[in-house]
């Protein structure tokens, strides 16, 4: 199931603009929020309070990409 999520990051990174978190939010809800939310933060990562794609979250999204690519 995560392969489709990885594909989005590989195929369409240019479409993920700073104001386009709504595109990714359903995928985060389906695959990530169970373990990365207000109550539980595996790896000290929370996706429930992200505001978008910007310089403040660049390292987080880079880490997410590396984890997804690594399987």
Secondary structure, 3 states (H helix, E strand, C coil): CHHHHHHHHHHCHHHCCCCCHHHHHHHHHHHCCCCECCCCEHHHCCCCCCCCCCCCCHHHHHHHHHHHHHC
